[in-house]
Amino acid sequence: ASSSSSSSSSFQQETEAERLLRKARELRAQAEQEEHQIHAELSIKKTQQEAHIDELIDHYLNNNDNDNNHHKNDINDIVQRMKEKKISMSTLEKMVDRLDDRQVIALGMEHVSTQTFERVVRPRDDQEAQRLEDCMERLLEAVQVLDDDFRTAHSQKVTGGVAGADRGSLLYTVSHAEASHWGGGHAAEELRNRWHEKRREREGSFQKRLQDFYEAQRIKKNSNSPPKVKDDHGFLP
């Protein structure tokens, strides 16, 4: 009877272990499904955001005529559209980031795919890369015009009585809300610095990956080299 009881207990323990393993597999499968769902939602959200910014870029920068007169008119048109829409600094930053991301793709550089969140490379398109470069410059040129208009509109002549100021100098009366929305009259400078900083970070990241590649090649080469043998005097070659 004791042997039968022991055997029954052992069978129950194995059954309990199998149940726990099954539960663990179910939880793991559920976690993987939830992770996949999160990635899918993030991908959709990111794609929608990029599509929206692309629409804004097309709206403001849809003319790319290289003729000087047409270029001047084009900049004026961009400025007018920005004034009508009261475009914010936040939106301009998103446009700069998106133009830079699209140029990275056009240059055939490694980037993170919106769909898979993996690093990928597309064929190089120099013509598209140059077009995006021109778009960025036209955007910044138009913002500079708005900066100049902003500072002019918010400046006042000092007539005296202001400590530390010379008579006839300009003071800028810019509220915090205006500075936050438009950049306080320095939007073009801040956006250009943002653009250049992204390029510097990308160049630094590329150099780091290149250094890691060379180091891996060096280690591989050394590991494949035949063992060094001492000569008759006990020295390695």
Phi, psi and chi 1 to 4 in degrees:
 res  aa     phi    psi   chi1   chi2   chi3   chi4
   1 ALA       -  -39.2      -      -      -      -
   2 SER   -62.8  -41.5  176.2      -      -      -
   3 SER   -63.9  -39.3  174.9      -      -      -
   4 SER   -66.2  -39.8  175.7      -      -      -
   5 SER   -65.8  -41.2  175.3      -      -      -
   6 SER   -63.8  -41.8  175.7      -      -      -
   7 SER   -64.2  -40.7  175.6      -      -      -
   8 SER   -65.6  -40.6  175.3      -      -      -
   9 SER   -63.9  -42.7  175.3      -      -      -
  10 SER   -61.7  -40.7  175.9      -      -      -
  11 PHE   -64.0  -41.7  177.2   76.4      -      -
  12 GLN   -64.5  -39.9  -69.5  176.8   -6.6      -
  13 GLN   -62.7  -42.1  -71.1  176.6   -0.9      -
  14 GLU   -64.4  -39.9  -69.2  174.9   -3.1      -
  15 THR   -63.1  -41.8  -57.9      -      -      -
  16 GLU   -64.5  -39.6  179.4   66.6   11.7      -
  17 ALA   -64.2  -41.5      -      -      -      -
  18 GLU   -64.9  -37.0  -69.2  174.9   -7.0      -
  19 ARG   -63.9  -41.6 -172.1 -173.2   70.0   80.6
  20 LEU   -65.5  -39.7  -68.7  174.5      -      -
  21 LEU   -64.0  -41.7  -73.5  173.0      -      -
  22 ARG   -62.8  -41.5  176.0  177.4   56.0   79.1
  23 LYS   -63.1  -40.7 -172.7   64.2  174.8  177.4
  24 ALA   -63.8  -41.1      -      -      -      -
  25 ARG   -64.2  -39.4  -73.4 -165.9  -65.1  -92.2
  26 GLU   -65.0  -42.7  -69.3  174.7   -7.6      -
  27 LEU   -65.1  -39.2  -69.5  173.7      -      -
  28 ARG   -65.6  -42.2 -176.8  164.5   57.1 -111.3
  29 ALA   -63.9  -39.4      -      -      -      -
  30 GLN   -65.3  -41.6 -179.1 -179.8   -6.0      -
  31 ALA   -63.9  -41.4      -      -      -      -
  32 GLU   -65.4  -38.2  -69.5  175.1   -7.4      -
  33 GLN   -66.2  -42.0 -177.0  178.1    0.6      -
  34 GLU   -65.6  -39.6  -69.2  175.7   -6.7      -
  35 GLU   -64.1  -42.0 -177.8  179.6    2.9      -
  36 HIS   -62.4  -39.4  177.3   75.3      -      -
  37 GLN   -65.5  -41.6 -180.0   65.4   25.3      -
  38 ILE   -62.3  -44.7  -68.7  173.3      -      -
  39 HIS   -61.3  -41.6  -82.7 -173.0      -      -
  40 ALA   -64.0  -42.6      -      -      -      -
  41 GLU   -66.1  -41.2  -68.1  174.9   -3.8      -
  42 LEU   -63.4  -40.0  -73.2  174.5      -      -
  43 SER   -63.2  -44.6  176.4      -      -      -
  44 ILE   -63.6  -45.2  -67.5  173.1      -      -
  45 LYS   -62.3  -44.7 -177.1  177.7  179.8  179.8
  46 LYS   -64.8  -42.0 -179.7   68.1  171.7  175.9
  47 THR   -62.8  -42.2  -59.4      -      -      -
  48 GLN   -65.1  -41.1  -69.1  174.0  -18.9      -
  49 GLN   -62.9  -44.1  -70.1  174.4  -18.5      -
  50 GLU   -64.4  -40.1  -69.8  178.0  -12.7      -
  51 ALA   -62.9  -39.4      -      -      -      -
  52 HIS   -65.4  -44.5  175.2   61.9      -      -
  53 ILE   -66.7  -37.1  -61.8  -58.5      -      -
  54 ASP   -61.7  -37.3  -73.9  -18.4      -      -
  55 GLU   -64.2  -40.2  -71.7  177.7   -0.9      -
  56 LEU   -65.0  -41.9  -67.4  177.6      -      -
  57 ILE   -61.5  -44.1  -69.2  171.5      -      -
  58 ASP   -64.1  -36.7  -70.2  -19.5      -      -
  59 HIS   -66.5  -44.0  172.8   71.4      -      -
  60 TYR   -87.1  -30.1  -70.6  111.0      -      -
  61 LEU  -121.9   40.7  -52.3  172.2      -      -
  62 ASN   -82.9   -6.8   58.0    3.0      -      -
  63 ASN  -110.4  127.7 -175.9    1.3      -      -
  64 ASN  -130.4   43.6 -165.1   23.5      -      -
  65 ASP   -78.8  130.5 -160.5  -42.2      -      -
  66 ASN   -86.3   -8.3  -68.4  -36.1      -      -
  67 ASP   -62.1  136.9 -178.9   82.4      -      -
  68 ASN   -60.1  -45.4  -72.4  -25.7      -      -
  69 ASN   -64.9  -43.9  -69.5  -30.2      -      -
  70 HIS   -66.2  -35.1  -74.3  137.4      -      -
  71 HIS   -62.2  -43.6  174.6   77.3      -      -
  72 LYS   -62.8  -44.8 -177.5  177.3  179.9  179.8
  73 ASN   -63.6  -37.6  -67.2  -26.0      -      -
  74 ASP   -61.5  -46.0  178.4   34.8      -      -
  75 ILE   -60.6  -43.3  -63.4  -59.9      -      -
  76 ASN   -61.8  -39.0  -68.2  -25.2      -      -
  77 ASP   -64.6  -42.3  -71.1  -17.9      -      -
  78 ILE   -61.8  -45.3  -64.0  172.0      -      -
  79 VAL   -59.6  -44.8  169.7      -      -      -
  80 GLN   -62.3  -43.2 -173.7   58.8   37.6      -
  81 ARG   -64.7  -38.5  -73.6 -166.7  -72.7  -89.3
  82 MET   -66.0  -38.9  -72.3 -178.1  171.5      -
  83 LYS   -65.3  -42.0  -73.8 -178.0  176.3  179.0
  84 GLU   -63.3  -39.1  -68.5  172.9   -4.9      -
  85 LYS   -88.0   -6.8  -65.1  -66.4 -175.4  179.9
  86 LYS    50.7   51.1  -65.2 -178.6  172.9   60.1
  87 ILE   -59.2  139.8 -168.8  169.1      -      -
  88 SER   -97.6  164.5   69.4      -      -      -
  89 MET   -62.5  -38.4 -173.7   66.3  176.2      -
  90 SER   -60.3  -43.2  175.0      -      -      -
  91 THR   -66.2  -40.4  -61.1      -      -      -
  92 LEU   -63.1  -39.5  -71.7  168.0      -      -
  93 GLU   -62.6  -40.9  -71.6  174.5  -12.5      -
  94 LYS   -64.4  -38.3  -70.3 -177.9  175.3   65.0
  95 MET   -66.3  -42.1  -69.2  173.2   66.5      -
  96 VAL   -62.5  -46.1  166.3      -      -      -
  97 ASP   -61.9  -41.9  -69.6  -12.7      -      -
  98 ARG   -68.9  -42.6  179.7   58.6  179.0  153.8
  99 LEU   -60.5  -40.6  -77.7  169.4      -      -
 100 ASP   -66.4  -42.9 -177.6   70.2      -      -
 101 ASP   -62.2  -42.0  -70.0  -18.1      -      -
 102 ARG   -67.0  -33.9  -73.8  170.7   59.7  178.9
 103 GLN   -68.9  -36.8 -169.7  176.3   34.4      -
 104 VAL   -58.2  -44.4  166.3      -      -      -
 105 ILE   -64.5  -44.2  -63.6  172.9      -      -
 106 ALA   -64.4  -30.5      -      -      -      -
 107 LEU   -80.3    0.4  -72.5  170.8      -      -
 108 GLY    73.1   24.4      -      -      -      -
 109 MET   -89.2  156.1  -59.5  173.7   66.7      -
 110 GLU   -64.8  135.7 -170.3  178.1   54.2      -
 111 HIS  -151.1  167.8   62.5  -79.3      -      -
 112 VAL   -90.8  124.6  177.4      -      -      -
 113 SER   -70.4  136.3  168.3      -      -      -
 114 THR   -66.7  -32.9  -56.5      -      -      -
 115 GLN   -77.8  -43.4  -75.5   72.0   35.1      -
 116 THR  -109.3  -11.9   62.8      -      -      -
 117 PHE    59.2   26.8  -65.3   98.7      -      -
 118 GLU  -110.2  156.8  -62.9  177.0  -11.3      -
 119 ARG   -77.6  126.1  -56.0 -165.3   72.4   86.8
 120 VAL  -135.9  167.1  -63.7      -      -      -
 121 VAL  -135.0  133.5  175.9      -      -      -
 122 ARG  -109.2  162.0  -67.7 -173.9 -178.1  177.1
 123 PRO   -58.3  142.9  -23.5   33.4      -      -
 124 ARG   -71.5  138.0 -175.1 -177.9 -179.5   98.0
 125 ASP  -133.0   90.4 -173.5  -17.8      -      -
 126 ASP   -63.8  -34.7  -70.4  -31.8      -      -
 127 GLN   -65.1  -44.1 -175.8  175.3   -3.8      -
 128 GLU   -67.4  -38.5  174.2   65.6    5.7      -
 129 ALA   -61.4  -41.9      -      -      -      -
 130 GLN   -68.2  -37.6 -175.9   59.1   52.5      -
 131 ARG   -61.6  -42.2 -171.4 -173.4   73.2   81.7
 132 LEU   -68.4  -35.3  -67.1  166.6      -      -
 133 GLU   -61.6  -43.9  179.1   94.6    9.0      -
 134 ASP   -64.2  -39.9  -66.4  -19.2      -      -
 135 CYS   -60.1  -43.5  -77.5      -      -      -
 136 MET   -61.6  -45.2 -176.8   76.4   81.6      -
 137 GLU   -65.0  -39.9  -69.1  -65.6  -12.3      -
 138 ARG   -67.2  -38.5  -72.2  161.0   56.4 -124.0
 139 LEU   -61.1  -47.9  172.7   65.6      -      -
 140 LEU   -67.2  -35.1  -64.7  175.5      -      -
 141 GLU   -65.2  -42.2 -172.9  174.8  -17.7      -
 142 ALA   -65.6  -40.5      -      -      -      -
 143 VAL   -64.8  -35.4  172.6      -      -      -
 144 GLN   -62.3  -39.1 -176.4   61.7   61.0      -
 145 VAL   -61.4  -44.2  173.8      -      -      -
 146 LEU   -64.3  -37.6  -74.3  175.0      -      -
 147 ASP   -59.6  -47.4  -84.1  -15.5      -      -
 148 ASP   -60.9  -44.1  -64.4  -19.4      -      -
 149 ASP   -64.0  -39.3  -69.8  -12.1      -      -
 150 PHE   -63.5  -46.6 -176.6   91.5      -      -
 151 ARG   -66.2  -37.6  -70.9 -163.2  -63.0  -91.5
 152 THR   -64.9  -42.8  -60.6      -      -      -
 153 ALA   -69.0  -25.7      -      -      -      -
 154 HIS  -110.1   22.3  -68.8   77.4      -      -
 155 SER  -107.3  156.2   64.6      -      -      -
 156 GLN  -145.2  146.1   61.8 -176.7   13.9      -
 157 LYS   -73.8  133.5  -72.4  -76.1 -175.1  178.1
 158 VAL   -84.6  123.1  176.8      -      -      -
 159 THR  -101.5    4.7   56.7      -      -      -
 160 GLY   120.4  162.1      -      -      -      -
 161 GLY    85.9    3.8      -      -      -      -
 162 VAL  -103.5  118.7  179.7      -      -      -
 163 ALA   -62.3  133.5      -      -      -      -
 164 GLY    79.5    5.1      -      -      -      -
 165 ALA  -117.5  143.1      -      -      -      -
 166 ASP   -87.2  146.0  -63.9  -30.8      -      -
 167 ARG   -60.2  132.5 -179.4  178.3  -64.5  -86.4
 168 GLY    92.1   -7.9      -      -      -      -
 169 SER   -77.7  170.3   65.3      -      -      -
 170 LEU  -105.0  134.9  -68.5  176.0      -      -
 171 LEU  -115.1  145.6  -71.0 -178.4      -      -
 172 TYR  -108.9  122.3  -58.6  108.5      -      -
 173 THR  -102.3   89.2   54.3      -      -      -
 174 VAL  -117.2  124.8 -178.6      -      -      -
 175 SER   -75.8  163.2   69.3      -      -      -
 176 HIS   -62.4  -40.3  175.5   71.8      -      -
 177 ALA   -62.7  -41.4      -      -      -      -
 178 GLU   -67.3  -41.1  -70.8  171.1  -36.3      -
 179 ALA   -63.9  -40.2      -      -      -      -
 180 SER   -68.5  -40.3  -61.4      -      -      -
 181 HIS   -74.1  -42.1 -178.3   84.8      -      -
 182 TRP  -113.0  -14.0  179.9 -121.3      -      -
 183 GLY    97.5   11.6      -      -      -      -
 184 GLY    65.1   24.8      -      -      -      -
 185 GLY    84.7    8.8      -      -      -      -
 186 HIS  -126.0   27.7  -60.2  -78.0      -      -
 187 ALA   -62.7  -45.1      -      -      -      -
 188 ALA   -60.4  -44.0      -      -      -      -
 189 GLU   -63.1  -44.6  178.9 -176.4    0.8      -
 190 GLU   -66.0  -39.3  -67.7 -178.5   15.9      -
 191 LEU   -68.4  -41.1  -68.5  171.1      -      -
 192 ARG   -64.9  -40.9 -170.0  173.9  -68.6  -83.9
 193 ASN   -62.4  -38.6  -71.4  -19.7      -      -
 194 ARG   -62.6  -44.7 -176.3 -175.0 -174.9   90.9
 195 TRP   -61.3  -48.8 -179.6   28.2      -      -
 196 HIS   -66.1  -35.2  -69.7  169.3      -      -
 197 GLU   -65.8  -39.7 -178.7   61.0   27.1      -
 198 LYS   -61.7  -39.0  -76.0  173.7   67.4   68.6
 199 ARG   -67.0  -41.4  -73.6 -170.1  163.6 -173.9
 200 ARG   -64.4  -42.3  -77.8 -166.7  -66.7  -90.9
 201 GLU   -62.9  -40.6  -70.5  178.3   -3.2      -
 202 ARG   -66.9  -40.7 -171.3  162.2   57.2 -112.6
 203 GLU   -65.9  -39.8  177.8   63.3   20.8      -
 204 GLY   -64.7  -40.1      -      -      -      -
 205 SER   -65.5  -40.2  177.4      -      -      -
 206 PHE   -64.2  -44.6  171.7   76.3      -      -
 207 GLN   -63.2  -36.2  -68.7  -62.5  -25.2      -
 208 LYS   -66.4  -43.9  176.5   64.8  168.0   59.1
 209 ARG   -65.5  -36.7  -68.6 -161.4  -58.4  -86.8
 210 LEU   -65.3  -41.3 -169.6   62.8      -      -
 211 GLN   -64.3  -42.0 -177.9  178.4   -5.3      -
 212 ASP   -63.1  -36.8  -69.1  -16.7      -      -
 213 PHE   -65.4  -46.5  171.3   76.2      -      -
 214 TYR   -62.8  -37.8  -73.5  147.1      -      -
 215 GLU   -66.7  -40.6  178.2   65.7   13.6      -
 216 ALA   -64.6  -39.7      -      -      -      -
 217 GLN   -65.2  -39.0  -68.8  -64.1  101.6      -
 218 ARG   -65.0  -43.5 -175.3 -171.4   65.4   78.7
 219 ILE   -64.6  -41.3  -66.8  174.7      -      -
 220 LYS   -63.9  -41.5 -179.4  179.5  179.0 -179.4
 221 LYS   -64.0  -43.1  179.7 -180.0  178.9 -179.2
 222 ASN   -67.7  -35.8  -69.5  -18.7      -      -
 223 SER   -70.9  -24.9   63.9      -      -      -
 224 ASN   -89.7   -6.5  -68.5  -24.8      -      -
 225 SER   -72.7  144.3  -60.4      -      -      -
 226 PRO   -66.0  149.2   22.7  -32.8      -      -
 227 PRO   -61.0  140.3   22.3  -32.7      -      -
 228 LYS   -79.4  138.6  -65.5 -179.3  179.2 -179.4
 229 VAL  -114.0  131.9 -179.3      -      -      -
 230 LYS   -65.8  147.3  -66.8 -179.2 -179.5 -179.9
 231 ASP   -83.0 -172.7   60.9   15.0      -      -
 232 ASP   -64.3  -18.0  -66.7  -19.1      -      -
 233 HIS   -98.5    3.0  -58.8  -73.9      -      -
 234 GLY    88.5   12.6      -      -      -      -
 235 PHE  -103.2  144.9  -65.4  108.3      -      -
 236 LEU   -81.9  147.8  -71.2  172.1      -      -
 237 PRO   -69.4      -   23.7  -32.7      -      -
